[in-house]
Amino acid sequence: MPEPFSGTTTHSPITHHILSVLVENKAGVLARVAGLFSRRAFNIYSLAVAPADAHERFSRITIVVDAESAPLEQVVGQLNKLINVVEIRDLGSNEALERELLLATVHVAHDERDHLLESVADAGASVVDVSDEAVTLTLSGTPTALNAFEAMLAQGYPSREVQRTGRVALPRLNHSATQA
Amino acid sequence: MNITGAQALIKALEQQGTEVIFGYPGGAILPVYDPIIDSSIRHVLVRHEQGAGHMAEGYAQATGRPGVAMVTSGPGATNIVTPIANAYMDSIPLVVITGQVPTAAIGTDAFQECDITGITMGITKHNWLIKDAKDIPDVIAEAFYVATTGRPGPVLVDVPKDVTQSMVEWHDCPTPDQLDLPGYHPVLEGDPEAIAAAARLLADAERPVLYVGGGVIKARAIEALAELVRVSGAPVVTTLMARGALPDSHPQNLGMPGMHGNYTAVTAMQQADLLVSLGARFDDRVTGRLDAFAPRAAIVHVDIDAAEIGKVRKADVGIVGDARHVIEALSAASAGLPRADLAAWWATLNDWRERYPMIYEPASDGGMLKPQAIIEKLNEMSPDDTIVVSGVGQHQMWAAHHWNYEHPYTWINSGGAGTMGYAVPAAIGAKAGQPGRTVWAIDGDGCFQMTAQELVTARSEGIPIKVAILNNSYLGMVRQWQEMFYEERYSEVYLSQDLPNYVMWAEAMGCVGIRVDRAEDVEAAIEKANAINDRPVVIDFRTDAAEKVFPMVAAGASNDDIMVHPIQQAGA
């Protein structure tokens, strides 16, 4: 398992970029997009794809990639050349609002759950399924919050299965007028 | 009107203006070969699918129209991968139709199945798998539009056999403005502010160089370039892909830059204070060691492909647009600007030209033929608008230098990909597109052996090209590197003095074969070849294997360390 991004880390000269790519929702598009990264041996850290409009004519691909800026710029240039790519936004980690969803099934007996449920409440997570042997939890939030939650689970609960969606992102709003 | 998918495909190709298809039939494409019998389109039956692809490329480069090739699935499709990669590197508009196994069999390892859209994803501008015959007119229209607009390039359309066999109601191909391509918007006009900034840089530069690449040829920007050359008074270098964009006899044309560029063209770029790149891409064969390339030059980079701007060298002014539109706008913006005096720069350039012309050692009496002399003689004895097609290697560099290109679209070669075996099939394609013109393939013996069987195609189809093999019995360029950089340890570069017998081989393929060993026989052989117009001619010129291409910049070296011809080194 690779170390997850903390969400704000920028260790020079490698940095993480979030590319938000609007594509035509057609067969093979994802392979074309992914092919430009694999050609340069850039690891795609996470990937989220979903239809972007009611008619499902377009999809939004959110790609988190760990790469130096200069070669990434070339990849973005080449992504732009793909006939099915409509629009690309390259969001630096500071300008992106990122969210991700986590599901975790934790094997823990009924009478040992109090501490877990307390932590779940603290983290803003919730319980979505329960059995005698296990509970399934969900948390949506920033990658940092999900990392912390995953770390907590890792510490206390050896028997668990965790899945994350990969992040989606939008640019932060311009706060110059209404700085909070 | 209900017709088969195969008929729809041929009809769509006709609507897109296809005159000739270079192709080879087979199982999966079989249905499409039936309506070809009734079509106005000429089909040229090749002897290997690679030949079909290179012929389509030669056709496209000679005519400016897209080349069309059609092959079957599996090995038919993989055999045309090299031409597709070649067309991608050299931005040649190519439409390749491949047969595919029936839709239901895709993914089952069916007979002659391969994932050709997957294989060519990285070497096409775009490709399509048609799953419904009703999409045929639309996809074919898109394919031609994408191949020919913006930065031209190859596209591939994969058509399963059940699609071409099914019945469909025909509708006309959509026009370009009716196409549904929301992610594809080629830009023609450059940004006026950037053009104004470029014009000011060009007016103020004391040592400018116009760095002209293949994009100028592709954009049909020849007249526009001539005007910018006139307005700016600046020297011009024409890259391997741009030979002929400005006549070689033009006093401002310094010739070809790069690893085997001439001294003045290479050094002018190194010493320039401004490079105006027009449809060129700062290829490694032009720049040499990048951090030592043109170190004092500001860069204006004009390209129709936004991804080229700053890809290799940071541009001070980047202009995305069609070369013809941008060059015209640049000339207009330049008119009337006070210009820096270029007299000192021209004095320097002319001094270099005088000291370091392109030279070679003439043959001694009774000595081996000199390849450069043969090219000069071919040039002298052939019509002014002869199309020259080359393969890849020493002969290619000599053909680029020692032929005087006075017209655009008369020089066809494999630049970016460096595809050996290009010359014979590309020459056939060029001649098919320009039947009234003399077409000389200047080839090496190594290259010739890769694709020579297409001369059978040339003879059967009545496409009388002429081939000059500069035969030194070696893979000459590799031999040159082994001589210079591997201590003359010649490894696997000697072909043979005796095998094949080129004259017999040519004649077996229905061509006229001539062998020339002596300098005094060169003229007569060329005269004879030029007089034959009913079949292809092959001349086997036996040349001096010791001859090397100069100047040369060693791989990875700075262009400042250019090695001129040993005769000039001694005199320097």
Interface residues (C-beta under 8 A of the other chain):
Chain A: V23 E24 A27 G28 A31 R32 G35 R39 F58 E73 Q74 G77 Q78 N80 K81 L82 I83 N84 V85 V86
Chain B: T117 G118 M121 G122 K125 H126 L129 V146 L181 P182 G183 Y184 D305 A306 A307 G310 K311
